[in-house]
Amino acid sequence: MHDVVVVGGGPAGSLAAAALARTHDVVVLEEHPSSGQPVQCAGLITDDVISMSGVRPDILNTLHGAEVVFPDGNTVEVRSDWPKARVVDRGQLDSLMADAAMDAGAEYRYNTRYLSHSVTDHVEVETGDGMVGSRAIVGADGHSSRVASSLGDNFPREYVRGIQADVSVRMERQDLFRIHLGSRFAPGFFTWEIPCGDFTRVGLCTSWSAGPPYHHLMDLLHHIGASDRIIRMYSGKIPLGGRRTIHGDRCLLIGDAGCMVKPVSGGGLYPAFQSVPILRDVLTDALDRDTLDEHALSGYDRIWYQKVGRELDRAYRLRSMFVRLDDDDLSCAGRYASREKVRSALDELSLDHPSDVVGGIMKHPSNILAAIPLALRCLL
Ligand SMILES: Cc1cc2nc3c(=O)[nH]c(=O)nc-3n(C[C@H](O)[C@H](O)[C@H](O)COP(=O)(O)OP(=O)(O)OC[C@H]3O[C@@H](n4cnc5c(N)ncnc54)[C@H](O)[C@@H]3O)c2cc1C
C-alpha cells in the first residue's frame, strides 16, 4: 500500500511527486516509456518557471519581447531590457524533473497506463499492468485526464487545438518572437515564430470550432517561406476555463488535468507549478490526519482558487472578450496598441501575469477614452 499514486509523469506529476516523496511513499504511473515524449509544447517559459521546476534545463534562446502582427499588416513591437522568456527543450525539462522526483524518493513505473480507480477505505487503481493500492491518488494525466473524468461531469470549459513545426530557418531577429493575430492563421488564438538559433519553432492554436489547425500551419509556413524546411511537427490540445472541481474522495488534480492553464497564452507550466505547494500542504495534512474524504480535501479547491484560480478566471474573461473580436476589431486594437502610452505599458507585460498589463494601460485617462469603442465591441 503506497501513500500516494500520481498518474502522469509530466512536469506537474513530477513536481508533485518530488514534493510529496520527501515525506511519503509515492509511486508515479506513466503510460509512455519515459517522461517528456511526445513533446506538446513550445518550451517558452520564464525564469520563475525554471526556478520553480527545481532543475536546470539547457536554454536554447533568451527572448526580450515580441513583434505582434495584426490582420491589416500593422506591426507592434513590445520589448523590455529584462529577459521576458527563455526557450527550453520540453523533452529535456520533463526528463530532468522526473529524475529529480526519483532522487527525492518517488518510484516511477513507465509503460503503465492508468485505466480507472475505485475508492473504499483506500484507493484501488486498475492499470494495464495490474492493480496498485494507495491511500490517495493525484491526477496529473494531462489535458484529457481520465482521473478528472472519474469525478463526474468535469470537462474543461473549452479546448483549443495546437500544432507546431520546427523549421530549419534562422530568424533575422533572435531576441524577439513573432505573433500573428487574426482569422487567416489562428482563429480564436494566435501564432508564434520563436527563434532558436539555426531553427525556428513555428506554431499556432485555434478555437475548437475552427476545426483541425493543420492547414492554418501550412498556410503560415508558406507565408514565411518555410513549408519545405520542416524538421519535425507536434500537435496537442490545451484545456481552458477551469473544471467544475479539482478534488474528490481521496483524489486531487494538478496541471492540465486540473485545467490549470493561462487562458490568454495557453501556458500551463506556471500555474501548474504554483499549485504544487498548495497540493502538497493539503494532501500532507490530510495524510497525517488520515482523513482523506472529499470534505477533508475541499480546502484544496478553496485555497487554490484564492491563490491561482481567481487570476485564471480573470484572464478567461479577457479571452472571452478576445474571441468576440473580428479581424477589423483586431486591426483596430493594433492601432490602439501603437499609441505610445499603450505601447510603453505593454513593454512591461509579464508572460506569467498578462492581465496585469490592463491596469498599466488604464493608468492614463487618454488610453481609457481611446479604448471605449473597442471595449464596447468586446462586450457586445
Ligand atoms: C502546441 C502547444 C504549445 C505549448 N506551449 C507552451 C509553452 O510554451 N509554455 C507553457 O508553459 N505551456 C505550453 N503548453 C502547455 C503545456 O504543454 C501544458 O500545460 C503542460 O504540458 C502541462 O503539464 P502536465 O504535467 O499537467 O501534463 P502533460 O505534460 O500532458 O503530462 C501528462 C502526463 O500524463 C501521462 N498520461 C496521460 N494519461 C495517462 C494514463 N491514463 N496513464 C498513465 N499516464 C498517463 C502522459 O503520457 C503525460 O506524460 C503548450 C501546449 C501545446 C499543445
The ligand as a Tripos MOL2 file, in Angstrom:
@<TRIPOS>MOLECULE
LIG
   53    58     1     0     0
SMALL
NO_CHARGES

@<TRIPOS>ATOM
      1 C1          1.2910   23.2630  -29.0090 C.3       1 LIG1
      2 C2          1.4380   23.5680  -27.5420 C.ar      1 LIG1
      3 C3          2.3870   24.5100  -27.1160 C.ar      1 LIG1
      4 C4          2.5080   24.8070  -25.7510 C.ar      1 LIG1
      5 N1          3.4740   25.7010  -25.3710 N.ar      1 LIG1
      6 C5          3.6190   26.0020  -24.0570 C.ar      1 LIG1
      7 C6          4.6340   26.9000  -23.6380 C.ar      1 LIG1
      8 O1          5.3890   27.4040  -24.4520 O.2       1 LIG1
      9 N2          4.7600   27.1650  -22.3000 N.ar      1 LIG1
     10 C7          3.9270   26.5760  -21.3640 C.ar      1 LIG1
     11 O2          4.0520   26.8700  -20.1500 O.2       1 LIG1
     12 N3          2.9650   25.7010  -21.7450 N.ar      1 LIG1
     13 C8          2.8020   25.3950  -23.0600 C.ar      1 LIG1
     14 N4          1.8450   24.4890  -23.4450 N.ar      1 LIG1
     15 C9          1.0230   23.8430  -22.3970 C.3       1 LIG1
     16 C10         1.8680   22.8060  -21.6600 C.3       1 LIG1
     17 O3          2.4690   21.9350  -22.5920 O.3       1 LIG1
     18 C11         0.9890   22.0040  -20.6870 C.3       1 LIG1
     19 O4          0.2640   22.9110  -19.8870 O.3       1 LIG1
     20 C12         1.8560   21.0970  -19.8030 C.3       1 LIG1
     21 O5          2.3950   20.0490  -20.5540 O.3       1 LIG1
     22 C13         1.0270   20.5210  -18.6580 C.3       1 LIG1
     23 O6          1.8130   19.6320  -17.9060 O.3       1 LIG1
     24 P1          1.1120   18.3690  -17.1970 P.3       1 LIG1
     25 O7          2.1810   17.6540  -16.4760 O.co2     1 LIG1
     26 O8         -0.0880   18.8310  -16.4830 O.co2     1 LIG1
     27 O9          0.5510   17.4950  -18.4110 O.3       1 LIG1
     28 P2          1.3680   16.7010  -19.5210 P.3       1 LIG1
     29 O10         2.6230   17.3950  -19.8540 O.co2     1 LIG1
     30 O11         0.3740   16.4550  -20.6160 O.co2     1 LIG1
     31 O12         1.7360   15.3420  -18.8120 O.3       1 LIG1
     32 C14         0.7480   14.3710  -18.5510 C.3       1 LIG1
     33 C15         1.4270   13.0290  -18.4880 C.3       1 LIG1
     34 O13         0.4500   12.0450  -18.1340 O.3       1 LIG1
     35 C16         0.6380   10.8910  -18.9350 C.3       1 LIG1
     36 N5         -0.6520   10.1990  -19.0120 N.ar      1 LIG1
     37 C17        -1.8010   10.6120  -19.5990 C.ar      1 LIG1
     38 N6         -2.7750    9.7110  -19.4430 N.ar      1 LIG1
     39 C18        -2.2290    8.6880  -18.7270 C.ar      1 LIG1
     40 C19        -2.7410    7.4490  -18.2470 C.ar      1 LIG1
     41 N7         -4.0240    7.0780  -18.4680 N.pl3     1 LIG1
     42 N8         -1.9020    6.6220  -17.5580 N.ar      1 LIG1
     43 C20        -0.6130    6.9850  -17.3180 C.ar      1 LIG1
     44 N9         -0.0730    8.1350  -17.7630 N.ar      1 LIG1
     45 C21        -0.8730    8.9890  -18.4520 C.ar      1 LIG1
     46 C22         1.0990   11.4390  -20.2710 C.3       1 LIG1
     47 O14         1.7960   10.4650  -21.0140 O.3       1 LIG1
     48 C23         1.9980   12.5960  -19.8300 C.3       1 LIG1
     49 O15         3.3320   12.1850  -19.6530 O.3       1 LIG1
     50 C24         1.6810   24.1650  -24.7940 C.ar      1 LIG1
     51 C25         0.7350   23.2170  -25.2220 C.ar      1 LIG1
     52 C26         0.6180   22.9140  -26.5750 C.ar      1 LIG1
     53 C27        -0.3980   21.8930  -27.0030 C.3       1 LIG1
@<TRIPOS>BOND
     1     1     2 1
     2     2     3 ar
     3     2    52 ar
     4     3     4 ar
     5     4     5 ar
     6     4    50 ar
     7     5     6 ar
     8     6     7 ar
     9     6    13 1
    10     7     8 2
    11     7     9 ar
    12     9    10 ar
    13    10    11 2
    14    10    12 ar
    15    12    13 ar
    16    13    14 ar
    17    14    15 1
    18    14    50 ar
    19    15    16 1
    20    16    17 1
    21    16    18 1
    22    18    19 1
    23    18    20 1
    24    20    21 1
    25    20    22 1
    26    22    23 1
    27    23    24 1
    28    24    25 2
    29    24    26 1
    30    24    27 1
    31    27    28 1
    32    28    29 2
    33    28    30 1
    34    28    31 1
    35    31    32 1
    36    32    33 1
    37    33    34 1
    38    33    48 1
    39    34    35 1
    40    35    36 1
    41    35    46 1
    42    36    37 ar
    43    36    45 ar
    44    37    38 ar
    45    38    39 ar
    46    39    40 ar
    47    39    45 ar
    48    40    41 1
    49    40    42 ar
    50    42    43 ar
    51    43    44 ar
    52    44    45 ar
    53    46    47 1
    54    46    48 1
    55    48    49 1
    56    50    51 ar
    57    51    52 ar
    58    52    53 1
@<TRIPOS>SUBSTRUCTURE
     1 LIG1         1 GROUP 0 **** ****
